[in-house]
Amino acid sequence: MDNKCQDLIIYYQNTRGLRSKTTEFFNNVRASDYDIICLTETWLKDGVCSSELFGADYTVFRRDVHKKVMVVMC
């Protein structure tokens, strides 16, 4: 049995809104060789399918936020 270790290639980005950049993001993902992609603050809604962003190459786990939350600290 071959027990060679492989490096994971991980990409992380705080996108601060991905809705206006879905095509550009999809093309960048297709051109890359990332094993894991982590995104925060995508601001995606139910109308954006995961396949629009990643194609069929990735298993996608999403947690879209459906309401705005305001926090006030004094």
N, CA, C and O atoms as a CHARMM CRD file, in Angstrom:
* protein
*
  296
    1    1 MET  N      0.83300  -1.18000   0.00000 PROA 1      0.00000
    2    1 MET  CA     0.00000   0.00000   0.00000 PROA 1      0.00000
    3    1 MET  C      0.88400   1.25200   0.00000 PROA 1      0.00000
    4    1 MET  O      1.85300   1.34700   0.75400 PROA 1      0.00000
    5    2 ASP  N      0.53700   2.17900  -0.83900 PROA 2      0.00000
    6    2 ASP  CA     1.30700   3.40900  -0.98400 PROA 2      0.00000
    7    2 ASP  C      0.77500   4.46500  -0.01200 PROA 2      0.00000
    8    2 ASP  O     -0.37800   4.88000  -0.13000 PROA 2      0.00000
    9    3 ASN  N      1.59300   4.90300   0.94100 PROA 3      0.00000
   10    3 ASN  CA     1.17700   5.87800   1.96000 PROA 3      0.00000
   11    3 ASN  C      1.79500   7.25000   1.73500 PROA 3      0.00000
   12    3 ASN  O      2.16000   7.92300   2.69900 PROA 3      0.00000
   13    4 LYS  N      1.92000   7.67100   0.50300 PROA 4      0.00000
   14    4 LYS  CA     2.48900   8.98800   0.22600 PROA 4      0.00000
   15    4 LYS  C      1.54100  10.08100   0.71800 PROA 4      0.00000
   16    4 LYS  O      0.32600  10.00800   0.53400 PROA 4      0.00000
   17    5 CYS  N      2.12400  11.07600   1.33900 PROA 5      0.00000
   18    5 CYS  CA     1.33600  12.22200   1.79300 PROA 5      0.00000
   19    5 CYS  C      1.21100  13.21900   0.65000 PROA 5      0.00000
   20    5 CYS  O      2.14600  13.44300  -0.11800 PROA 5      0.00000
   21    6 GLN  N      0.03900  13.80100   0.56600 PROA 6      0.00000
   22    6 GLN  CA    -0.17300  14.84700  -0.41900 PROA 6      0.00000
   23    6 GLN  C     -0.53000  16.13000   0.30900 PROA 6      0.00000
   24    6 GLN  O     -1.20200  16.10300   1.34000 PROA 6      0.00000
   25    7 ASP  N     -0.08600  17.23400  -0.22200 PROA 7      0.00000
   26    7 ASP  CA    -0.44300  18.52500   0.34200 PROA 7      0.00000
   27    7 ASP  C     -1.84800  18.91200  -0.12300 PROA 7      0.00000
   28    7 ASP  O     -2.21700  18.69500  -1.27700 PROA 7      0.00000
   29    8 LEU  N     -2.61100  19.48100   0.78300 PROA 8      0.00000
   30    8 LEU  CA    -3.89900  20.04800   0.42500 PROA 8      0.00000
   31    8 LEU  C     -3.68300  21.47900  -0.03100 PROA 8      0.00000
   32    8 LEU  O     -2.91600  22.22500   0.57900 PROA 8      0.00000
   33    9 ILE  N     -4.34500  21.85200  -1.07900 PROA 9      0.00000
   34    9 ILE  CA    -4.28800  23.22600  -1.56000 PROA 9      0.00000
   35    9 ILE  C     -5.60600  23.88000  -1.15600 PROA 9      0.00000
   36    9 ILE  O     -6.66900  23.53200  -1.67100 PROA 9      0.00000
   37   10 ILE  N     -5.52200  24.83000  -0.23000 PROA 10     0.00000
   38   10 ILE  CA    -6.70800  25.46600   0.33000 PROA 10     0.00000
   39   10 ILE  C     -6.73000  26.93900  -0.06200 PROA 10     0.00000
   40   10 ILE  O     -5.72200  27.64000   0.02300 PROA 10     0.00000
   41   11 TYR  N     -7.90100  27.38500  -0.49100 PROA 11     0.00000
   42   11 TYR  CA    -8.10200  28.78600  -0.83800 PROA 11     0.00000
   43   11 TYR  C     -9.12600  29.37200   0.12700 PROA 11     0.00000
   44   11 TYR  O    -10.19100  28.78500   0.31500 PROA 11     0.00000
   45   12 TYR  N     -8.82800  30.51700   0.74200 PROA 12     0.00000
   46   12 TYR  CA    -9.75200  31.21200   1.64600 PROA 12     0.00000
   47   12 TYR  C     -9.88200  32.65700   1.19700 PROA 12     0.00000
   48   12 TYR  O     -8.89700  33.31400   0.86300 PROA 12     0.00000
   49   13 GLN  N    -11.13400  33.14400   1.19700 PROA 13     0.00000
   50   13 GLN  CA   -11.34100  34.54800   0.86500 PROA 13     0.00000
   51   13 GLN  C    -12.60700  35.05500   1.53700 PROA 13     0.00000
   52   13 GLN  O    -13.63200  34.37400   1.54300 PROA 13     0.00000
   53   14 ASN  N    -12.53000  36.25700   2.10200 PROA 14     0.00000
   54   14 ASN  CA   -13.69900  36.99200   2.54100 PROA 14     0.00000
   55   14 ASN  C    -14.14400  37.78200   1.32000 PROA 14     0.00000
   56   14 ASN  O    -13.53200  38.79400   0.97900 PROA 14     0.00000
   57   15 THR  N    -15.19200  37.33400   0.66800 PROA 15     0.00000
   58   15 THR  CA   -15.56600  37.90300  -0.62900 PROA 15     0.00000
   59   15 THR  C    -16.31100  39.22200  -0.54100 PROA 15     0.00000
   60   15 THR  O    -16.31800  39.99000  -1.50300 PROA 15     0.00000
   61   16 ARG  N    -16.94100  39.50100   0.59600 PROA 16     0.00000
   62   16 ARG  CA   -17.71900  40.73200   0.78000 PROA 16     0.00000
   63   16 ARG  C    -18.67800  40.96100  -0.37000 PROA 16     0.00000
   64   16 ARG  O    -18.75400  42.06200  -0.91600 PROA 16     0.00000
   65   17 GLY  N    -19.39000  39.94800  -0.72500 PROA 17     0.00000
   66   17 GLY  CA   -20.40900  40.04400  -1.77400 PROA 17     0.00000
   67   17 GLY  C    -19.96700  39.34000  -3.03300 PROA 17     0.00000
   68   17 GLY  O    -19.13000  39.85100  -3.77700 PROA 17     0.00000
   69   18 LEU  N    -20.51600  38.18700  -3.27000 PROA 18     0.00000
   70   18 LEU  CA   -20.12400  37.39400  -4.44300 PROA 18     0.00000
   71   18 LEU  C    -21.17100  37.46400  -5.54100 PROA 18     0.00000
   72   18 LEU  O    -20.90500  37.05400  -6.67000 PROA 18     0.00000
   73   19 ARG  N    -22.35400  37.97600  -5.23200 PROA 19     0.00000
   74   19 ARG  CA   -23.46000  37.97600  -6.20100 PROA 19     0.00000
   75   19 ARG  C    -23.11600  38.69400  -7.49400 PROA 19     0.00000
   76   19 ARG  O    -23.56500  38.27200  -8.56000 PROA 19     0.00000
   77   20 SER  N    -22.34900  39.74400  -7.43700 PROA 20     0.00000
   78   20 SER  CA   -22.02100  40.51100  -8.64400 PROA 20     0.00000
   79   20 SER  C    -20.78600  39.96700  -9.36200 PROA 20     0.00000
   80   20 SER  O    -20.39400  40.49000 -10.40500 PROA 20     0.00000
   81   21 LYS  N    -20.17600  38.92400  -8.80900 PROA 21     0.00000
   82   21 LYS  CA   -18.92600  38.40900  -9.37300 PROA 21     0.00000
   83   21 LYS  C    -18.99200  36.90700  -9.65600 PROA 21     0.00000
   84   21 LYS  O    -17.95000  36.25700  -9.73900 PROA 21     0.00000
   85   22 THR  N    -20.19400  36.34200  -9.80400 PROA 22     0.00000
   86   22 THR  CA   -20.31900  34.88300  -9.89600 PROA 22     0.00000
   87   22 THR  C    -19.60700  34.31300 -11.12500 PROA 22     0.00000
   88   22 THR  O    -18.91500  33.30200 -11.01100 PROA 22     0.00000
   89   23 THR  N    -19.75800  34.93000 -12.28200 PROA 23     0.00000
   90   23 THR  CA   -19.12300  34.41200 -13.49800 PROA 23     0.00000
   91   23 THR  C    -17.60600  34.47200 -13.39800 PROA 23     0.00000
   92   23 THR  O    -16.91600  33.51100 -13.73800 PROA 23     0.00000
   93   24 GLU  N    -17.09700  35.58800 -12.93600 PROA 24     0.00000
   94   24 GLU  CA   -15.64100  35.73200 -12.76600 PROA 24     0.00000
   95   24 GLU  C    -15.11600  34.70900 -11.75800 PROA 24     0.00000
   96   24 GLU  O    -14.07900  34.08700 -11.99000 PROA 24     0.00000
   97   25 PHE  N    -15.82200  34.53200 -10.64700 PROA 25     0.00000
   98   25 PHE  CA   -15.40100  33.56300  -9.64200 PROA 25     0.00000
   99   25 PHE  C    -15.42200  32.15100 -10.21300 PROA 25     0.00000
  100   25 PHE  O    -14.47000  31.39500 -10.02100 PROA 25     0.00000
  101   26 PHE  N    -16.50000  31.78400 -10.91500 PROA 26     0.00000
  102   26 PHE  CA   -16.61500  30.45500 -11.52200 PROA 26     0.00000
  103   26 PHE  C    -15.44000  30.18300 -12.45400 PROA 26     0.00000
  104   26 PHE  O    -14.84600  29.10600 -12.39900 PROA 26     0.00000
  105   27 ASN  N    -15.10000  31.13900 -13.30100 PROA 27     0.00000
  106   27 ASN  CA   -13.97700  30.95800 -14.23800 PROA 27     0.00000
  107   27 ASN  C    -12.65200  30.80100 -13.49700 PROA 27     0.00000
  108   27 ASN  O    -11.80500  30.01300 -13.91900 PROA 27     0.00000
  109   28 ASN  N    -12.45600  31.52900 -12.40900 PROA 28     0.00000
  110   28 ASN  CA   -11.22800  31.40200 -11.61500 PROA 28     0.00000
  111   28 ASN  C    -11.14800  30.03700 -10.93600 PROA 28     0.00000
  112   28 ASN  O    -10.07400  29.43800 -10.87500 PROA 28     0.00000
  113   29 VAL  N    -12.26800  29.54700 -10.42900 PROA 29     0.00000
  114   29 VAL  CA   -12.28700  28.22200  -9.79900 PROA 29     0.00000
  115   29 VAL  C    -11.96400  27.14500 -10.82700 PROA 29     0.00000
  116   29 VAL  O    -11.19000  26.23100 -10.54600 PROA 29     0.00000
  117   30 ARG  N    -12.55200  27.24800 -12.01300 PROA 30     0.00000
  118   30 ARG  CA   -12.30500  26.25500 -13.06600 PROA 30     0.00000
  119   30 ARG  C    -10.83500  26.24200 -13.50000 PROA 30     0.00000
  120   30 ARG  O    -10.31700  25.20100 -13.90400 PROA 30     0.00000
  121   31 ALA  N    -10.17300  27.37900 -13.41900 PROA 31     0.00000
  122   31 ALA  CA    -8.77800  27.48300 -13.84000 PROA 31     0.00000
  123   31 ALA  C     -7.80400  27.08300 -12.73400 PROA 31     0.00000
  124   31 ALA  O     -6.59900  26.99400 -12.97100 PROA 31     0.00000
  125   32 SER  N     -8.31900  26.84000 -11.52800 PROA 32     0.00000
  126   32 SER  CA    -7.45300  26.53500 -10.39800 PROA 32     0.00000
  127   32 SER  C     -7.46000  25.04400 -10.09200 PROA 32     0.00000
  128   32 SER  O     -8.17900  24.26200 -10.71600 PROA 32     0.00000
  129   33 ASP  N     -6.64300  24.67500  -9.12000 PROA 33     0.00000
  130   33 ASP  CA    -6.56600  23.27400  -8.71600 PROA 33     0.00000
  131   33 ASP  C     -6.68100  23.17600  -7.18600 PROA 33     0.00000
  132   33 ASP  O     -5.93100  22.43200  -6.55300 PROA 33     0.00000
  133   34 TYR  N     -7.61100  23.92000  -6.60000 PROA 34     0.00000
  134   34 TYR  CA    -7.78500  23.92300  -5.15700 PROA 34     0.00000
  135   34 TYR  C     -8.51100  22.65700  -4.70800 PROA 34     0.00000
  136   34 TYR  O     -9.43900  22.19200  -5.37000 PROA 34     0.00000
  137   35 ASP  N     -8.07800  22.11400  -3.58600 PROA 35     0.00000
  138   35 ASP  CA    -8.76800  20.97300  -2.99200 PROA 35     0.00000
  139   35 ASP  C     -9.94600  21.43900  -2.14100 PROA 35     0.00000
  140   35 ASP  O    -11.00100  20.80600  -2.12400 PROA 35     0.00000
  141   36 ILE  N     -9.75400  22.54100  -1.44300 PROA 36     0.00000
  142   36 ILE  CA   -10.77600  23.09500  -0.56400 PROA 36     0.00000
  143   36 ILE  C    -10.85600  24.59400  -0.81000 PROA 36     0.00000
  144   36 ILE  O     -9.83600  25.27800  -0.89500 PROA 36     0.00000
  145   37 ILE  N    -12.08900  25.10000  -0.92400 PROA 37     0.00000
  146   37 ILE  CA   -12.30900  26.53700  -1.08500 PROA 37     0.00000
  147   37 ILE  C    -13.22300  26.98100   0.04900 PROA 37     0.00000
  148   37 ILE  O    -14.31800  26.44400   0.21500 PROA 37     0.00000
  149   38 CYS  N    -12.77500  27.96100   0.82900 PROA 38     0.00000
  150   38 CYS  CA   -13.55500  28.49700   1.94600 PROA 38     0.00000
  151   38 CYS  C    -13.86800  29.95800   1.65400 PROA 38     0.00000
  152   38 CYS  O    -12.96700  30.75700   1.40000 PROA 38     0.00000
  153   39 LEU  N    -15.15000  30.30000   1.69300 PROA 39     0.00000
  154   39 LEU  CA   -15.57100  31.67000   1.42000 PROA 39     0.00000
  155   39 LEU  C    -16.42200  32.17800   2.56400 PROA 39     0.00000
  156   39 LEU  O    -17.23700  31.43600   3.11200 PROA 39     0.00000
  157   40 THR  N    -16.23900  33.43100   2.92700 PROA 40     0.00000
  158   40 THR  CA   -17.07500  34.06100   3.93800 PROA 40     0.00000
  159   40 THR  C    -17.69400  35.31900   3.35000 PROA 40     0.00000
  160   40 THR  O    -17.19900  35.87200   2.36800 PROA 40     0.00000
  161   41 GLU  N    -18.77300  35.75800   3.95900 PROA 41     0.00000
  162   41 GLU  CA   -19.49100  36.96200   3.55300 PROA 41     0.00000
  163   41 GLU  C    -19.78000  36.98800   2.05000 PROA 41     0.00000
  164   41 GLU  O    -19.51800  37.98100   1.37200 PROA 41     0.00000
  165   42 THR  N    -20.32100  35.88300   1.54800 PROA 42     0.00000
  166   42 THR  CA   -20.66200  35.83100   0.12100 PROA 42     0.00000
  167   42 THR  C    -21.90700  36.63500  -0.19200 PROA 42     0.00000
  168   42 THR  O    -22.07100  37.10300  -1.31900 PROA 42     0.00000
  169   43 TRP  N    -22.78500  36.80500   0.78100 PROA 43     0.00000
  170   43 TRP  CA   -24.05100  37.51500   0.64400 PROA 43     0.00000
  171   43 TRP  C    -24.92300  36.87400  -0.42700 PROA 43     0.00000
  172   43 TRP  O    -25.70200  37.55800  -1.09100 PROA 43     0.00000
  173   44 LEU  N    -24.79200  35.56500  -0.59200 PROA 44     0.00000
  174   44 LEU  CA   -25.60100  34.84300  -1.57300 PROA 44     0.00000
  175   44 LEU  C    -27.00400  34.61000  -1.02900 PROA 44     0.00000
  176   44 LEU  O    -27.22100  34.59900   0.18300 PROA 44     0.00000
  177   45 LYS  N    -27.94200  34.42500  -1.93000 PROA 45     0.00000
  178   45 LYS  CA   -29.32300  34.10400  -1.58900 PROA 45     0.00000
  179   45 LYS  C    -29.70300  32.80600  -2.30000 PROA 45     0.00000
  180   45 LYS  O    -28.93500  32.26900  -3.09800 PROA 45     0.00000
  181   46 ASP  N    -30.90300  32.31600  -1.99100 PROA 46     0.00000
  182   46 ASP  CA   -31.36100  31.05100  -2.56600 PROA 46     0.00000
  183   46 ASP  C    -31.36500  31.04800  -4.09200 PROA 46     0.00000
  184   46 ASP  O    -31.23800  29.98400  -4.69700 PROA 46     0.00000
  185   47 GLY  N    -31.50600  32.19700  -4.72200 PROA 47     0.00000
  186   47 GLY  CA   -31.57100  32.27200  -6.17500 PROA 47     0.00000
  187   47 GLY  C    -30.25800  31.96800  -6.88200 PROA 47     0.00000
  188   47 GLY  O    -30.24800  31.79500  -8.10100 PROA 47     0.00000
  189   48 VAL  N    -29.16200  31.89800  -6.15800 PROA 48     0.00000
  190   48 VAL  CA   -27.85600  31.58400  -6.74700 PROA 48     0.00000
  191   48 VAL  C    -27.53900  30.12600  -6.43500 PROA 48     0.00000
  192   48 VAL  O    -27.37000  29.75000  -5.27500 PROA 48     0.00000
  193   49 CYS  N    -27.46200  29.31500  -7.47800 PROA 49     0.00000
  194   49 CYS  CA   -27.17000  27.88600  -7.31000 PROA 49     0.00000
  195   49 CYS  C    -25.66600  27.68800  -7.10500 PROA 49     0.00000
  196   49 CYS  O    -24.84800  28.41400  -7.67000 PROA 49     0.00000
  197   50 SER  N    -25.32500  26.71000  -6.30200 PROA 50     0.00000
  198   50 SER  CA   -23.91100  26.40500  -6.05900 PROA 50     0.00000
  199   50 SER  C    -23.20400  26.02400  -7.35300 PROA 50     0.00000
  200   50 SER  O    -22.01100  26.28600  -7.50700 PROA 50     0.00000
  201   51 SER  N    -23.93000  25.40600  -8.28500 PROA 51     0.00000
  202   51 SER  CA   -23.32300  25.00300  -9.56300 PROA 51     0.00000
  203   51 SER  C    -22.90500  26.20500 -10.39700 PROA 51     0.00000
  204   51 SER  O    -22.05500  26.07300 -11.27700 PROA 51     0.00000
  205   52 GLU  N    -23.48500  27.37800 -10.14000 PROA 52     0.00000
  206   52 GLU  CA   -23.06800  28.60100 -10.83400 PROA 52     0.00000
  207   52 GLU  C    -21.68200  29.04200 -10.37900 PROA 52     0.00000
  208   52 GLU  O    -21.00400  29.79000 -11.08300 PROA 52     0.00000
  209   53 LEU  N    -21.26400  28.58400  -9.21300 PROA 53     0.00000
  210   53 LEU  CA   -19.98500  28.99800  -8.64900 PROA 53     0.00000
  211   53 LEU  C    -18.90700  27.93600  -8.77700 PROA 53     0.00000
  212   53 LEU  O    -17.73700  28.26400  -8.96800 PROA 53     0.00000
  213   54 PHE  N    -19.28300  26.66900  -8.67400 PROA 54     0.00000
  214   54 PHE  CA   -18.27900  25.60900  -8.57400 PROA 54     0.00000
  215   54 PHE  C    -18.39200  24.50500  -9.62100 PROA 54     0.00000
  216   54 PHE  O    -17.48400  23.67900  -9.71100 PROA 54     0.00000
  217   55 GLY  N    -19.43300  24.45000 -10.39600 PROA 55     0.00000
  218   55 GLY  CA   -19.61200  23.33200 -11.30400 PROA 55     0.00000
  219   55 GLY  C    -19.85500  22.06100 -10.50600 PROA 55     0.00000
  220   55 GLY  O    -20.36400  22.11900  -9.38700 PROA 55     0.00000
  221   56 ALA  N    -19.49800  20.91500 -11.06800 PROA 56     0.00000
  222   56 ALA  CA   -19.74600  19.63400 -10.39500 PROA 56     0.00000
  223   56 ALA  C    -18.51500  19.08200  -9.69600 PROA 56     0.00000
  224   56 ALA  O    -18.55200  17.97200  -9.16500 PROA 56     0.00000
  225   57 ASP  N    -17.43300  19.83700  -9.68800 PROA 57     0.00000
  226   57 ASP  CA   -16.16700  19.33900  -9.14800 PROA 57     0.00000
  227   57 ASP  C    -16.07700  19.37100  -7.62700 PROA 57     0.00000
  228   57 ASP  O    -15.21400  18.71100  -7.04800 PROA 57     0.00000
  229   58 TYR  N    -16.95500  20.12800  -6.97100 PROA 58     0.00000
  230   58 TYR  CA   -16.86000  20.31500  -5.52400 PROA 58     0.00000
  231   58 TYR  C    -18.16700  19.91700  -4.83900 PROA 58     0.00000
  232   58 TYR  O    -19.25100  20.03300  -5.40900 PROA 58     0.00000
  233   59 THR  N    -18.03200  19.45300  -3.62400 PROA 59     0.00000
  234   59 THR  CA   -19.17800  19.28400  -2.73700 PROA 59     0.00000
  235   59 THR  C    -19.29800  20.58900  -1.96800 PROA 59     0.00000
  236   59 THR  O    -18.34600  21.02200  -1.31800 PROA 59     0.00000
  237   60 VAL  N    -20.46300  21.21700  -2.03900 PROA 60     0.00000
  238   60 VAL  CA   -20.63800  22.55600  -1.48800 PROA 60     0.00000
  239   60 VAL  C    -21.48700  22.49900  -0.22100 PROA 60     0.00000
  240   60 VAL  O    -22.53200  21.84900  -0.18500 PROA 60     0.00000
  241   61 PHE  N    -21.02300  23.18300   0.80700 PROA 61     0.00000
  242   61 PHE  CA   -21.75800  23.35800   2.05400 PROA 61     0.00000
  243   61 PHE  C    -21.99600  24.85400   2.21200 PROA 61     0.00000
  244   61 PHE  O    -21.05000  25.63900   2.27800 PROA 61     0.00000
  245   62 ARG  N    -23.26500  25.24000   2.27000 PROA 62     0.00000
  246   62 ARG  CA   -23.60300  26.66200   2.36000 PROA 62     0.00000
  247   62 ARG  C    -24.43200  26.94600   3.59800 PROA 62     0.00000
  248   62 ARG  O    -25.16800  26.09200   4.09200 PROA 62     0.00000
  249   63 ARG  N    -24.29300  28.16300   4.08000 PROA 63     0.00000
  250   63 ARG  CA   -25.15900  28.67000   5.14000 PROA 63     0.00000
  251   63 ARG  C    -25.46800  30.12100   4.80600 PROA 63     0.00000
  252   63 ARG  O    -24.83000  31.04500   5.31000 PROA 63     0.00000
  253   64 ASP  N    -26.45000  30.29500   3.95600 PROA 64     0.00000
  254   64 ASP  CA   -26.84900  31.63800   3.55600 PROA 64     0.00000
  255   64 ASP  C    -27.61400  32.30900   4.70100 PROA 64     0.00000
  256   64 ASP  O    -28.36600  31.65600   5.42500 PROA 64     0.00000
  257   65 VAL  N    -27.41600  33.59000   4.85000 PROA 65     0.00000
  258   65 VAL  CA   -28.13100  34.37200   5.85200 PROA 65     0.00000
  259   65 VAL  C    -29.29100  35.06100   5.13600 PROA 65     0.00000
  260   65 VAL  O    -29.09600  35.72400   4.11700 PROA 65     0.00000
  261   66 HSD  N    -30.48900  34.90000   5.67200 PROA 66     0.00000
  262   66 HSD  CA   -31.67800  35.41400   4.98200 PROA 66     0.00000
  263   66 HSD  C    -32.23800  36.69600   5.56700 PROA 66     0.00000
  264   66 HSD  O    -33.22900  37.21900   5.05700 PROA 66     0.00000
  265   67 LYS  N    -31.64600  37.20300   6.59700 PROA 67     0.00000
  266   67 LYS  CA   -32.12700  38.46500   7.15700 PROA 67     0.00000
  267   67 LYS  C    -30.93900  39.26900   7.65300 PROA 67     0.00000
  268   67 LYS  O    -29.89900  38.72400   8.02500 PROA 67     0.00000
  269   68 LYS  N    -31.12500  40.56900   7.64800 PROA 68     0.00000
  270   68 LYS  CA   -30.06200  41.43100   8.15300 PROA 68     0.00000
  271   68 LYS  C    -30.14100  41.47000   9.67000 PROA 68     0.00000
  272   68 LYS  O    -31.22400  41.49400  10.25500 PROA 68     0.00000
  273   69 VAL  N    -28.99400  41.47500  10.27900 PROA 69     0.00000
  274   69 VAL  CA   -28.91200  41.53200  11.73300 PROA 69     0.00000
  275   69 VAL  C    -28.13700  42.77400  12.11100 PROA 69     0.00000
  276   69 VAL  O    -27.05000  43.02100  11.58800 PROA 69     0.00000
  277   70 MET  N    -28.69300  43.55300  13.01800 PROA 70     0.00000
  278   70 MET  CA   -27.98700  44.73600  13.49100 PROA 70     0.00000
  279   70 MET  C    -27.61300  44.50300  14.95000 PROA 70     0.00000
  280   70 MET  O    -28.43800  44.10200  15.77100 PROA 70     0.00000
  281   71 VAL  N    -26.35800  44.76500  15.24300 PROA 71     0.00000
  282   71 VAL  CA   -25.87100  44.62800  16.61700 PROA 71     0.00000
  283   71 VAL  C    -25.43600  46.00900  17.08500 PROA 71     0.00000
  284   71 VAL  O    -24.64600  46.68500  16.42500 PROA 71     0.00000
  285   72 VAL  N    -25.95800  46.41100  18.22300 PROA 72     0.00000
  286   72 VAL  CA   -25.57700  47.69800  18.79900 PROA 72     0.00000
  287   72 VAL  C    -24.88300  47.41800  20.12700 PROA 72     0.00000
  288   72 VAL  O    -25.42600  46.72500  20.98700 PROA 72     0.00000
  289   73 MET  N    -23.69900  47.95400  20.28400 PROA 73     0.00000
  290   73 MET  CA   -22.95500  47.77800  21.53100 PROA 73     0.00000
  291   73 MET  C    -22.74800  49.14600  22.17300 PROA 73     0.00000
  292   73 MET  O    -22.40300  50.11200  21.49100 PROA 73     0.00000
  293   74 CYS  N    -22.95800  49.22500  23.47200 PROA 74     0.00000
  294   74 CYS  CA   -22.76500  50.49000  24.19700 PROA 74     0.00000
  295   74 CYS  C    -21.59800  50.36900  25.13300 PROA 74     0.00000
  296   74 CYS  O    -21.26800  51.32500  25.83600 PROA 74     0.00000
